Each structure stands twice: as structure tokens, then as C-alpha cells.
Amino acid sequence: MIIQVFLRSKKMKIGVVGTGYVGLVSGTCFSEFGFDVVCMDKNPRRIEDLNQGIIPIYEPGLDSLVLDNHKKNRLHFSTDIKDAVVERDIVMIAVGTPTSDNDGAADLTYVFEAAKDIAKHLTPYTVVVTKSTVPLGTSHKIKEIIEKERPDLKAGIDFDVASNPEFLREGSAISDFMRPDRVVIGVDNERSEKILRQLYRPLYLIETPIVVTDIKTSELSKYASNGFLAVKIGFINQMADICEQAGANVQDVAKAMGLDGRIGKKFLHAGPGYGGSCFPKDTLALAKTAKDLGTPSTIIESVITSNDHRKSAMADRIITHCPNAKKIAILGITFKPNTDDLRDAPSLVIVPKLLQHGVDVHIYDPLYYKGCERTLPFQDSKVSFYQNAYDAIHGCDGVAILTEWNEFRSLDLPKVQELLKQKFFFDFRNIYKPDEMGEFYYYSIGRSFSKSHNI
Ligand SMILES: NC(=O)c1ccc[n+]([C@@H]2O[C@H](COP(=O)([O-])OP(=O)(O)OC[C@H]3O[C@@H](n4cnc5c(N)ncnc54)[C@H](O)[C@@H]3O)[C@@H](O)[C@H]2O)c1
């Protein structure tokens, strides 16, 4: 096969720079495909833990896959950039691209630092791939950085830069990676395209569509996807507000909409606003890019504003309906279930706002509870963490479900009722049916409130 001639050996060698959610999951999954992978991170604690079999993030199924591939000597961890670069066919940049402090743009400091570090040790021929979510033109800048750092290397001959954005979702990252809806590859020549196609060859069996584009288009496709999903969520949340005023039911509206093949039913669940490590920062970065290009995206700008407003409106909702509340129990603080990620979670807005109103907050989350090993957020004397939902609820005026962890789906409702002082139940994920909640003052999203508490 022609492709083989481009590789250093039969077994493709991959380096991953940045071993966070994306770097660790993709590096591990590539090693599961049979490739030789070095995951590198500049955080020594993280690498030390991984080398001892301690997985630094919570992601279902990840621990056994890491341990197994590490044991089989296909997956290595290092703090030394050389290990991830020298004699590697592909080096992936998977470092963070947070929002910069001033203008909403993606902060590319880590990406450019990684590019410089990679350049120092690059041994021809290698494809340097941006897996991080990066704005239009970033891969081109990486190429310039490498050429500046290493005048002895020529792009297109000694190395190439390509874009391969990652679409996995936290909480289902392994299956998303192993069975993706599509793989997007941005390249500017056939040689790098062939190597990246070879990388994803294990997915040919399940007929995963591979979309090959130029580099800028690939970079933008990630932002366009996240931007669109954020709009879908923002849209259904506004429909929920309309439903509440009109006495309609947003879940039925979503069902009616979602059965239309042009719309699709996913991401039409009304809730307390989107959070997480991607949508908030990626929508801000997309809006900034669009503005810089002189084509402002008013749709994205508006969804950012409405989502920010929504998170704080959820706290207002608790305070308005339960004005004398002294203690509120919060169930779930992560931005979604099956992850320990708190980045931009609605809880980070709702809990402080409740505290500002003098409300004590009792928290239980299956990954953040009293006595757990993780560092607990909200260092405030009025916040207490508990070991289970019922201990958190005990003696509170109301309870609010912020994250739809499975264990909150079948709470012992008579017990909850008994433990609450006032019977306020805020179901911000629409887990329960309003007609089953007659004994509570029950408020969900976009559905009629319990009879005695219609607004
Ligand atoms: N988290 C997700 O669900 C997800 C999904 C798709 C895409 N992405 C994108 O992937 C990128 C990474 O996201 P993440 O959530 O994995 O980030 P993360 O913060 O979990 O991990 C980034 C890691 O990079 C390391 N790092 C930073 N600079 C480094 C350097 N110069 N050398 C070596 N290591 C370095 C950090 O120590 C950290 O461990 C972002 O651009 C993000 O938008 C994330």
C-alpha cells in the first residue's frame, strides 16, 4: 500500500501534546486502535498519576482502556516533549484554548507554546495536527512558528500542519471517539491527507464518513457545529419560557419539532442553560472571529447573551418562588451527568446568586460530595456538601435538580417531602412528570407549574 512508505515503521507512532480530556481520550483510543502513542503533559502530577494507573479525570470506561493499553506497552506518558515528538509520524496538539480575559477570543498561548516546543524536536517527516479547537488561521500560524523556530525544516517537505478537530462529548467520550458521526480532516496536500486517512483507517470498517477539506474550513467546521448546537439549546430554552407563559408544554413542542427530519430531536431539551468546557468558550470565540472578519454573527451573539441570562434567571426563579428560603438543596453541580467537569456549569452562577440572597446551600453531586477526593468548589461557610441526596435535602426549604444524574431520576419522593421544611421542588432538567408531583410546589422548565403555584 502506497501509504506505508510514508511511515517510519509499520506501526504508526503518535505523540499527543496535552493530556487533558481530549488528549487523554484520543491518545488512549488511538492506542486501542493498535498505534504506539505517547501522551505528554507539562503537568508533572498528571503524568505521575497516569504512570501509577491513577486516572486524573472522570470519564466512563476510560480507566480500563488506559490501564490495558499502558500494560500492553502501546500507551506511554511523559513530561518530556521529546518523547512525544522525536521520530513520531503524527504529533497532535490537544492543549486548552480557553477564553482570553478581555475580548472573548480563544487564548492561543498554550497552542503556540506547544508549537514552539514541538518545533525544537521535530524530526522529518511529521504531520503536526491541531486537535484543540482553534480559530480560523491558527494552523497556518503554527506552520509559521515551526518554520521560524527551525529554519532547517521546510513545510510541505519535512513537515506538514493539518487540522483534525475533535467532536467527542464528555460523559460518552469513548464511544463518541470509537464510533464518531464523522471525522473532519483539514489538509493542504495529499501526503498529509494520506497519513491522516491511515490514522482513521480502523474506522473504515464501521463506514465512518471522513470529510476532507482545506485547513481553514476544517477549523471553522468545529466552531460552526458547536455554535449551531448552542443555538438549538438556546432556541428550545426560549420556547420553554413561551410555554410557561402560555400554559403549553415544551417537551411536547420539542417532540413535535424533533420528529421533523430537518430538525432532529437531539439538543432540544430545555434546561438551565448550556455550560461545559466547549459551548460557552467556542460561541464567544466564533462571535469574535465573525466580528473581526467584518461579518458579525448576530445569531451567535444573541445566544451567548440569552444563555448567560438564563443561568442567573434560574437562581431568580428559586428566590422568587421561595422568597423565605433559608436553605436550598442543590442536586448535581457538574455541567452534565457522567463528568466531573465544572467548567462554566450553571451551578457556578446559581449557587453564588443564592448565597448573595442569604440562602445557605446544601450540595450533593455523585462526584462532588462530603469526603470525596476531588477539590470541592464554592469555598464559602454557607455551602455544605453531603454524602447523599437525602442528607443534603434534610431541613431545607426546597430542592433544585441542576444535573440529570441517573440517581436523581428515582428519588424516594415521600421521603423528600418529609425531609423538606417547605415543599419546593425545582426540577430544572424535567426529570419528573408534573402530575406526579402534586404534593410539592413543583416547578419544572417549560411546563405548567403545579396548580397552586401558577404564575
Ligand atoms: N473537553 C471536551 O469535551 C472537548 C471536546 C472537543 C474539543 N475540545 C477542545 O480540545 C482542547 C483541549 O480541551 P481539554 O478539555 O482536553 O483541555 P484540558 O484543560 O482538560 O487539558 C489541556 C491539557 O494541556 C496541558 N498543556 C497545556 N499546555 C501544554 C504544553 N505546552 N505542553 C504540554 N501540555 C500542555 C495542560 O496541562 C492540560 O492537562 C480545547 O481546545 C477544547 O476546546 C474539548
The ligand as an ORCA input file, in Angstrom:
! r2SCAN-3c Opt
* xyz 0 1
  N     -13.347     18.727     26.726
  C     -14.078     18.420     25.649
  O     -15.148     17.810     25.746
  C     -13.610     18.831     24.269
  C     -14.256     18.289     23.151
  C     -13.805     18.645     21.894
  C     -12.757     19.547     21.751
  N     -12.156     20.092     22.864
  C     -11.045     21.011     22.675
  O      -9.823     20.319     22.932
  C      -8.867     21.213     23.547
  C      -8.405     20.638     24.865
  O      -9.520     20.612     25.733
  P      -9.487     19.787     27.089
  O     -10.856     19.858     27.665
  O      -8.875     18.462     26.834
  O      -8.469     20.682     27.946
  P      -7.846     20.362     29.380
  O      -7.731     21.669     30.052
  O      -8.618     19.267     30.041
  O      -6.386     19.789     29.046
  C      -5.373     20.525     28.472
  C      -4.052     19.921     28.948
  O      -2.982     20.519     28.212
  C      -1.859     20.662     29.075
  N      -0.943     21.643     28.475
  C      -1.109     22.971     28.310
  N      -0.051     23.496     27.667
  C       0.799     22.483     27.415
  C       2.060     22.384     26.771
  N       2.651     23.446     26.234
  N       2.636     21.173     26.702
  C       2.043     20.077     27.217
  N       0.867     20.110     27.840
  C       0.240     21.289     27.929
  C      -2.469     21.078     30.398
  O      -1.591     20.825     31.469
  C      -3.736     20.197     30.425
  O      -3.508     18.971     31.092
  C      -9.571     22.561     23.659
  O      -9.257     23.343     22.535
  C     -11.044     22.178     23.635
  O     -11.852     23.212     23.153
  C     -12.551     19.732     24.126
*
